[in-house]
Amino acid sequence: MNKGRKGKGVPSLGNIPSGLPVIVTGASGSIGREICRALARLGVPVIMACRSEARYAQTYGELLREFPAFDADFLPLDLNMSSSVTEAVNRLKGVRLAGIINNAGTMERHFSLSADGPETTMNVNYHNTRLLNQLLLPQIAPGGSVVFTTSLTRRRWGTRHLPATVTEESFGQLRSYSLSKAWITRFAAGFASEGKKCGVRVNCADPGVVDSSMIRMDRWFDPIADIVFRPLIRTPRNGAVPALRALLSDETSRIYTLRASLPLNK
């Protein structure tokens, strides 16, 4: 059985185009901040895509104190609205990119429909994340890299047909989240073929269960499960490592975890 490749640390910075920015969505969140911190340490320019300019300013200020040469710009982006995605892409017209780390995501506790129509978790994690990358692929320089965030929860769907929509009757917090991750992972596999045509690598990152705002939205573990899983929760810094490994890898069509990687179709 192929258990995946083991790997230590983060690959060489030479695997992405020098001097060009990397977009990080959800840049002001727990994991996003650590991704930006690592890129700042490496001297990579960052476009910090966030819903809140105030939270961007707070995060940027924190990183600038730590890395005075940190080069970052704010990109307003709300992945629950397709109009925000198209506005963001218009702002980036003519900008060449080294890559995109699709870090933003949500796991809604209660059913709600987005203004676009689909259920909110699916809209953010799949529909508009897909749209953003489809629109920006032509602007990524050859040798660039795209990273999608997946989750082990995708495996509950296996290889079977995925429901196209989430209704109020079919909604469940973890069900909708796992479905969105199954969809974005399958999309990434096809998108990797598109990327290969223009010299862009496409990989996924699985951060594991991370102590982030997402799992603090509401208690979604029951008390006993909380006791069992709490010791397994990773720090945001460890949660950022798979995304960095995926971004800087010289391979494509793989899923990166903290210490290993496996084919994207697994």
Secondary structure, 3 states (H helix, E strand, C coil): CCCCEECCCCCCHHHCCCCCCEEEECCCCHHHHHHHHHHHHHCCCEEEEECCHHHHHHHHHHHHHHCCCCCEEEEECCCCCHHHHHHHHHHCCCCCEEEEEECCCCCCCCCCECCCCCEHHHHHHHHHHHHHHHHHHHHEEEEEEEEEECCHHHHHHCCCCCCCCCCCCCCCHHHHHHHHHHHHHHHHHHHHHHHHHCCCEEEEECCCCECCCCCCCCCCCCHHHHHHHHHHCECHHHHHHHHHHHHHCCCCCEEECCCEEEECCC
